[in-house]
């Protein structure tokens, strides 16, 4: 009887030992499976986080930043993770629909304007700006040109469809312009006298020094108004009311009167008053003269 009891006890201990060894194995398998799921979930989370960071960088800088962890195609969904749709960045196009980058005009795409773009803003003013350059400094109001640089006003005249100033310009340049006999009253009456260099900035924006062709048209018009403002030569002033001298935008020709032999010569237009002691024939002609002398400037609208 005692022997039977020992046998039964030994059998019970053996069965208990077998059951004890099998449970850790199952538990180990369960833990391994759980660990695998955790790793997968962590990887998915990192991928989503990286994509989210890329989205933030893109929206803050206006430039799509390619990330090595981002992918055009989303990972396959699994029961242990949830896939969140993020914007596609294929070909650098920002969009929320796969394939939308094929249509560059999609409303979801964004482009920054080029630095060379020009924005045209219509003016609500009735005043017309005549200048087409960056210096918009002349307007016409009521048939009078107003030089916005100094608010001086000038009468106008028309010849062959072109608008001329009926007076010589009286704009004080930074250097190289003078009043006859250094008297400001003469500037008000005759306009200023300019060296060749100063004359290049005398006319306001939208206007220019009269050209050779334009002076030739004026020569053919008997009623054209000429001005006899004299000249400045080595700080000496002469010929006022008897002769007028104007700088010309144009080349010197061999038939022009020669009054300059240096390499500092330019073209002027000479007018002799027929009612003065300087009356002569021809009364109007082109002349080669020195750039350092002071002559008048007549401006014509571009």
C-alpha positions in Angstrom: 0.0 0.0 0.0 2.8 2.4 0.9 4.5 1.5 -2.3 1.4 2.4 -4.3 1.1 5.7 -2.5 4.7 6.6 -3.4 4.1 5.7 -7.0 1.1 7.9 -7.2 2.9 10.9 -5.6 5.8 10.5 -8.0 3.5 10.5 -11.0 1.8 13.6 -9.7 5.1 15.4 -9.3 6.1 14.4 -12.8 2.9 15.7 -14.3 3.3 19.0 -12.4 6.8 19.4 -13.7 5.7 18.9 -17.3 2.9 21.4 -16.9 5.3 24.0 -15.4 7.8 23.7 -18.2 5.1 24.2 -21.0 3.6 27.4 -19.5 6.8 29.6 -19.8 7.1 28.5 -23.4 3.6 29.7 -24.2 4.2 32.9 -22.1 7.5 33.5 -24.0 5.7 33.1 -27.3 3.0 35.6 -26.1 5.6 38.1 -25.0 7.5 37.7 -28.3 4.3 38.4 -30.3 3.5 41.4 -28.1 7.0 42.8 -28.5 6.7 42.4 -32.3 3.4 44.4 -32.2 4.9 47.1 -30.1 7.9 47.5 -32.4 5.6 47.6 -35.5 3.4 50.2 -33.8 6.5 52.3 -32.8 7.9 52.2 -36.4 4.6 53.3 -37.7 4.4 56.1 -35.2 7.9 57.3 -36.1 7.1 57.3 -39.8 3.9 59.3 -39.2 5.8 61.7 -36.9 8.5 62.2 -39.5 5.9 62.9 -42.2 4.2 65.4 -39.9 7.5 67.2 -39.3 8.0 67.4 -43.1 4.5 68.9 -43.4 5.3 71.6 -40.8 8.6 72.5 -42.5 6.9 72.8 -45.8 4.1 75.0 -44.7 6.4 77.3 -42.7 9.1 77.9 -45.3 7.0 77.6 -48.5 9.4 74.9 -49.8 8.8 71.1 -49.8 11.5 69.3 -47.8 12.2 65.7 -48.9 12.6 63.4 -46.0 14.3 60.0 -46.3 11.6 58.4 -44.0 8.7 59.7 -46.1 7.2 57.6 -48.9 4.9 58.3 -51.8 2.8 55.2 -50.9 1.3 54.7 -47.4 2.3 51.5 -45.6 -0.1 48.6 -45.6 -2.6 48.9 -42.8 -2.7 46.4 -40.0 -5.0 45.6 -37.2 -2.5 47.0 -34.7 -2.1 50.5 -36.2 -4.2 53.2 -37.9 -2.8 54.9 -41.1 -3.3 58.7 -41.2 -3.4 60.3 -44.7 -0.8 63.0 -45.1 -0.3 65.3 -48.1 1.5 63.9 -51.1 4.8 65.5 -52.0 5.4 63.8 -55.4 7.4 66.1 -57.8 7.5 68.8 -55.2 3.7 69.5 -55.5 1.7 70.0 -52.3 -1.6 68.2 -52.5 -4.0 65.9 -50.6 -5.0 63.6 -53.5 -2.7 61.1 -55.0 -1.9 62.0 -58.6 -2.9 65.6 -58.2 0.7 66.6 -59.1 -0.1 65.7 -62.7 -2.2 68.9 -62.9 0.1 71.8 -62.0 -2.9 74.2 -62.0 -4.5 72.4 -59.1 -5.9 74.7 -56.5 -4.0 72.8 -53.8 -0.6 73.6 -55.3 1.2 76.8 -54.2 3.9 78.8 -55.9 5.7 81.9 -54.7 5.7 84.8 -57.2 8.8 85.5 -59.1 10.9 88.5 -58.0 10.8 89.8 -61.6 7.0 89.9 -61.5 5.4 93.3 -62.0 2.2 94.2 -60.2 0.1 96.8 -62.0 -2.0 99.0 -59.8 -4.6 101.1 -61.6 -4.5 104.8 -60.6 -7.6 106.4 -59.3 -6.2 109.9 -60.1 -7.4 111.8 -63.1 -3.8 113.2 -63.5 -1.9 111.4 -66.3 1.7 110.6 -65.5 3.7 111.1 -68.6 6.9 109.4 -67.6 7.4 105.8 -68.6 10.7 105.5 -66.6 11.3 105.1 -62.9 11.3 108.9 -62.6 7.6 109.9 -62.9 8.1 113.6 -62.4 5.9 115.4 -65.0 2.2 115.8 -65.3 -0.1 117.7 -67.6 -3.1 119.6 -66.1 -5.2 122.0 -68.1 -2.8 122.2 -71.0 0.2 123.1 -68.7 3.1 120.8 -67.9 4.0 120.7 -64.2 7.5 119.5 -63.4 6.9 117.6 -60.1 10.5 117.9 -59.2 10.1 121.6 -58.3 6.5 122.3 -59.1 7.4 124.8 -61.9 4.9 125.1 -64.7 5.5 125.5 -68.5 3.3 126.4 -71.4 3.0 123.8 -74.2 2.9 124.0 -78.0 2.2 121.3 -80.6 4.1 120.6 -83.8 3.4 117.7 -86.2 1.7 115.7 -83.5 4.5 116.3 -80.9 4.2 118.2 -77.7 6.9 120.7 -77.1 7.6 123.0 -74.1 7.0 126.5 -75.3 9.7 127.7 -72.9 13.2 126.6 -72.1 13.4 124.4 -69.0 14.3 126.1 -65.7 15.2 123.1 -63.5 18.2 123.6 -61.2 20.4 120.5 -61.6 22.9 119.6 -58.9 25.7 121.2 -60.9 26.4 122.8 -64.3 23.3 125.0 -64.6 23.3 128.8 -64.5 21.1 131.9 -64.6 22.1 134.5 -67.2 24.4 137.0 -65.4 23.7 134.9 -62.3 20.4 136.7 -61.9 17.5 134.5 -60.8 15.0 136.8 -62.6 16.6 135.9 -65.9 16.0 132.2 -65.1 12.3 133.0 -64.7 12.2 134.7 -68.1 14.6 132.7 -70.2 15.1 129.4 -68.4 18.5 128.1 -67.2 21.7 127.6 -69.2 23.3 124.1 -68.9 26.6 122.5 -69.7 26.3 119.4 -71.9 26.5 117.0 -69.0 24.0 118.9 -66.9 21.6 119.1 -69.8 21.2 115.3 -69.8 19.2 115.5 -66.6 17.4 118.8 -67.3 14.2 117.4 -68.8 11.7 115.7 -66.4 10.7 112.0 -66.7 8.7 111.3 -69.9 10.4 114.2 -71.8 13.6 114.5 -73.7 16.0 117.0 -75.2 14.7 117.9 -78.7 16.4 115.8 -81.4 17.9 116.9 -84.6 14.9 115.7 -86.6 12.5 117.6 -84.3 14.5 120.8 -84.6 14.4 120.4 -88.4 10.6 120.1 -88.3 10.5 123.3 -86.2 12.8 125.1 -88.7 10.2 124.4 -91.4 7.4 126.0 -89.3 7.4 129.9 -89.7 5.3 130.5 -86.6 7.3 128.4 -84.3 8.3 130.4 -81.2 12.1 130.8 -80.7 13.7 132.0 -77.5 16.9 134.1 -77.4 18.4 133.4 -74.0 22.1 134.0 -74.9 24.8 131.8 -73.6 27.5 131.3 -70.9 31.2 130.9 -71.9 33.9 130.8 -69.3 31.6 132.5 -66.8 30.9 135.3 -69.3 27.4 135.9 -70.5 26.4 137.4 -73.8 23.9 137.5 -76.7 20.7 137.6 -74.6 17.7 138.7 -76.7 19.9 138.6 -79.8 20.7 134.9 -80.1 19.5 131.6 -78.7 21.4 128.4 -78.4 19.9 125.0 -77.5 21.5 121.6 -77.0 20.5 118.9 -79.5 20.1 115.2 -79.1 21.7 114.0 -82.3 24.9 113.5 -84.3 27.2 116.2 -85.7 27.2 116.3 -89.5 29.9 117.7 -91.8 27.6 120.5 -93.1 27.1 121.9 -89.6 28.8 125.1 -88.6 32.1 124.4 -86.8 32.8 126.2 -83.6 34.8 123.6 -81.6 38.1 121.8 -82.4 38.6 119.8 -79.2 37.4 116.3 -78.4 34.8 117.9 -76.1 32.3 118.9 -78.7 28.5 118.4 -79.1 25.7 119.5 -81.3 23.6 122.7 -80.7 20.9 124.6 -82.6 21.4 128.3 -83.1 18.7 130.9 -83.6 19.5 134.6 -84.5 16.8 137.1 -83.8 15.9 138.9 -87.0 14.9 142.0 -85.0 18.3 142.4 -83.4 21.8 143.5 -84.3 22.6 139.8 -84.7 20.2 139.3 -87.6 21.8 137.2 -90.3 21.0 134.7 -93.0 20.6 131.9 -92.3 18.9 132.7 -89.0 18.6 129.0 -88.0 21.3 126.4 -88.2 23.1 123.5 -86.4 26.6 124.1 -84.9 29.4 122.0 -83.4 30.3 123.6 -80.1 32.0 123.0 -76.8 30.4 120.9 -74.1 31.5 123.2 -71.3 29.6 126.2 -72.5 26.1 127.0 -71.1 23.2 126.7 -73.5 19.4 126.3 -73.2 17.3 123.1 -73.3 13.9 122.7 -75.0 12.1 119.5 -73.9 9.7 117.4 -76.0 7.3 114.8 -74.7 8.3 111.2 -75.4 
